[in-house]
Amino acid sequence: MKTSEVVKAWGKILKGEQPSLSIELTKECPLRCPGCYAYDDAHLGGSGVTLRSLADRKGQDLIDAVLETVDRLKPLHLSLVGGDPLVRYREVEAMVPLLLARGTHVQIVTSAFRTMPLEWAKMDHLNVVVSIDGLQPDHDIRRAPATYDRILKNIAGQKITIHSTITGQMMKRPGYLREFLEFWTPRAEIHKVWFSIFTPQVGDQMPEILTPAERKQAVKDMLELRRMFPKLDMAEGLIRQFETPPHNPSECVFSLTTQTLSADFKTKVTPCQYGGKPDCSQCGCIASMGLAAVAAHKLGGVIPVGAIFKASIKIGQAWPKPAEPPQPLDQLRVLQ
């Protein structure tokens, strides 16, 4: 992150604004992955409201809604998630250049079940993140029809970030993460690789959850592998944050600086992108760990950035909040 970007983010925080925005672009996804938090019954707070039950948008209506939201909230960083955003590939292809022209960094998180425009590989400030659930035998079972063979075909010529969530099943096989990196990092399309650790909801009992010993081993493995595989884009300070995740959302920098909207553009996902009641004591979100590492850094070796951040949050919260304006989506028609 550049110094200029930090200053911009700090300025928004001081005004009581969140510099990052995540939008669940659609409720639709061709996959049915075990452990997917987006389709959990509690994701949107329970009471029968789920991602699949929302009325989402399509076509020009979806493009207008995204652009209006970005123009109103002015995020520095926008993540388009789902469902899978490429279910709405026509709309995404149309809106990406318009979003980048606004100076917004755009991240698209997809299973790569379909091809992407080759020009995306040349666009600055666009990051395409492809989710991979482990090695091919495991991934192909969990993520069909987005199998390894299909992903490899669809990412040809692209500039891709691979993201994989470490599960308990993976850690029961020594050398799993190294084998994963040995497969993906030599490929020209792969720009970098990120790992998260599976984050359960409070009370969950699932095979994906790591034991304390497995979590400790995962941290040790990542610390070793980052030196062997330069494309593993995870600083030592970030990896060590997995050992002491934030105790609750009020201590999570990512939660405090990122607003997440679901597919109807009205429902907010709280307390963070996981929704429901995430077990923060077992949080494994790479974004949370990355910002926690920034907060732990001491300016001049004395003052933690996190202390300045918390003071800035309080200042921002004290600012009077203007009423949200009406959203005249029918008048936007930006592509006509």
N, C-alpha and C positions, 0 to 999 in steps of 0.2 A: 504494500500500500504506500503510495506516494505521500509526502508531507502535505502537499496541496489538498489531497483527498481527506486526510485527517482533519485539516483545518476546516474544510467544508462540512464534514460530518459533525465536528464539534460545534460549529455555528448553528446547525439545525437542532442539535441537542439543547443548546442554550435557549433556543426559541420554543422548546417544548415539543419539537417534532422528531419523528423517527427517520433516520437517514436511509433505512432499508425497507423494502416492500416485497412481499411474496404473495403471488396470486395463484390460487388453484384455478387454472384457466378453464377446466372442464371437469365434469363429474365422470366422464367416460374414459375407460381404459380397456384395451384388449387383453390385459393380463389379470390374473387372480393370484397374486403372490402371497404366500403365507407370511403372517406378521406385518402386513402393510398397515401402517398407522392411519393412513388417510381414509380407509374404509372401515375403521373400527367404529362400533356403535357409539362410543363415547367421544369420538374425535371432535364433534361440534357441540359437546356439552350434554349429550344424552337427550332425554325427553322425546325420543323418537325422531329427532332431527339428525340426519346423516348426510354425507356428501352425495350419495346416490339419490336422496329424496329432494335435493334442491332443483330449482328450475334454472338451468344454466343458459348461456347465450351462444349464438352461432352467427356466422357471416358478419356483415357490416355492423350489426348490433354489438357483437363481441369486440370488434376492433375499436368501435367508438367508446365502449365501456372502459377498455384498457387505457386508451389515450386520454380520456377525460380524467380517469383516476390518477394517472401519472402527472397530468398537468395540474391537478388540484393538490396532490400530496408532494410532488416534486422530489421523489426519492433519488438518491445518488446511485443506488443499486437496486435492480429489479430482478427477482427470480420468478420465472414462469414454470409452475409445477402442475400437478394434476391430482387424479387422473393422469393422463399423458398428454402434454400439450400438442404433440404431433397428431393426435386425433383431429385437431383443428389446424392441420398443416397449412391450408390455404390462408387462413386468417393470420397465423404466425408469420408466414413468409411475407405477408403484406405489412404487418405492423413492425417487424424488426427494424427495417431501415428508418421508419418514422420515430421509433423510440431512441435509436442511436443518434439521430439528428438532434434530439432534445438534450443530448449530453448525458444520457442515462446509461450506466453499465448494465448490460442485459445478460442474464444467465438462464439457459433453457435446460431443464432436467427431464430427461427422456429415457425410455428403454431402447430407443433406436430400432423400433419395430418397422420403421419405414425410412426411405432415403431422405436426405436433406439437401438443400441447394448448395452447390459447390462454392458459390460466392461467399457463403458463411465462413469458410476457412480463411478468407482474406479480410474479414471485417474486424476492425479494432473495437475493443470493449464489448465483444460478444464471446461468451463462454458456453460451449455446449457440453453438458455433463451427461454421460451415459452411465446408468446404474447397472452394475454387474454383480450378481449374487454368487460370487465364488468361482471355482473352477468349472469347466464345462459340464461334467456329469451332474453336479449339483445345480448349477445355474439353469441348465436346459429343462430340468424337472420343475423348478420353482417358477421360471419366467417364460415358459412357452406361451405364445409363439415367438417371443423375442429371444431366439436361441443364439448360441455363439455364431453359427454359420450365417444366420440372418444379420446379426450385428456387424460381423466382419464385412459383409457385402455392402451394408448400408452406410458404413462410416468411411468407405474408400474415398480418399482425396480430402478428407475433413481434417480439422484440428480439434481433437477431442480430449476432454478430461474424463478419465475413468473414476467412478466412485463406487467403492464396495463397502458394504457394512459387514463387519466382523461378527460372526455368530458363535454360539457355543459349539455348534457342530463343527465349524472350521477349526477351532482351537483344540479339538480332541484329536486332531491329526497333526503331529509335528511337521514343521516345514511347509505348511499350507500357504502362508502368506508369501513366502519366498517363491514357491512354485507359481503362484498367481502373477507375481511381478515378472518372473522369467518368461511367462507367456506374453504378457501385454506390453511391457516396456520396450522391447526391440522394434515394435511396429511404428512405422513412420507417422501414422495418423495420431498416435497417442502423444499428446503434449505433456500431460502430467497425470499422476494418480493420487487419489485421496482415499484414506480409510476413515470410516466411522466405526463405532462400536454399537451394537444393538441396544436401543433404549426401550425398556419395557414401561408399561403403565403400572401404577401402584397396584400391587396385589397379583400381578401376572405370574403365572407359572408356565413357562414356555421353554422348549429346547433351545431356542435362539439366545436365551439369556446366558451370559458368561458367569461362571463362578468367580469368586474373588481371586483364586489362583490363576484361572484362565485370563482374567483381565490383566493381572500382573505380568503374565507371560506375553500377552499381546503387546503391552507397552514395551517390554524388553525386545521383542521381535522387531517392532517398528523402529526403535532406536538403532538397532543394528542394521536393518535393511535400508534406512535412509542414506547410510554411508555407501552402501553397495549399489543402490539404484537411484541415480540423480533425479529421475522422473518422479520419484516418490516425494511430492512437493509438501512436506510436512516438517516444519522446524522442530528442533529438539524441545524448545519451550512449549510448543503446542502439544507434542506427544506426552510430555510429562503432566500436562493438565488432566489427562485421562485418569491419573491417580487420585486427583482431588477435585472432582467436578463440583460446580456450584451447588449449594445445599437446597436452594429453592429458586423459583423464577425471579424473585426480587433481587437476587445476587447474580443473575445470569446476564451478562452484557448483551449477548445476542438477543435474548428475550426482550430486553428493555429497549433495544434499538431497532427492532424489526417488527413491522405490522404485517399480519397475514390475513388476507381476505379469501373467503371461499368462493365457489363458482357462481353464486348469485350476486357477488359484489356488495352484498349487504352484511352477510354473516361473518363475524370476525372469529378467527381461530385463536384461541387463547389456552394457556398462558404463553405458548410458543407454537412453532409449526407443527409439533406433535399433537396438540390439542388434548382434550381429556384431562387426565391427571398423570402426567409423566413422572416416573420415579427419578427425580433429579439426582438421588444418591447413586444411580447407575447410568447417568446420562453419558452418551457416547457421541454426541453431535459434534462433528468436526468444526462447524461454524462457532458453536459455543466454546469449544476448547481454544480455537484460534483467537477469539476476542478476549477470552480469559487470560491467555498468554500476554496479549497486549496490555491488559489491565494490571498484570503482575509486574510489568516492566517498571523500573524505578528511574525517574528522570534525575540525571546527575548522580545516580546511585543512591538517592535519598527518598524522594517522594514517589510512591506508586502512582502510575497513571490511573489506576482504579479509583483512588481517592479523589483525584481531580474530576474523574468521570461522574462519581456519585454526587459531588458538589454541583456539577453542571446540570445533572438531572433535576436536582432540587430547584435550581434557578429556573430551569425550563418549565417545571411543573407550576411555578408561581406565576408564570405569564398568563394573562387572561386569554381564554380560547375563543376565537370568533365562531359564530354559528356556521355550520357547514352550508354552503350554498346549494340551491336545487341543482339537479343534474339533468340538464336539457339534452339528453342523448340524441333525440330526434333531429336536433339542429346541427349536429356536428358534421356528419357526412364528409369526413376528411378525404376520402378517396375519389370524390366526384369532381 
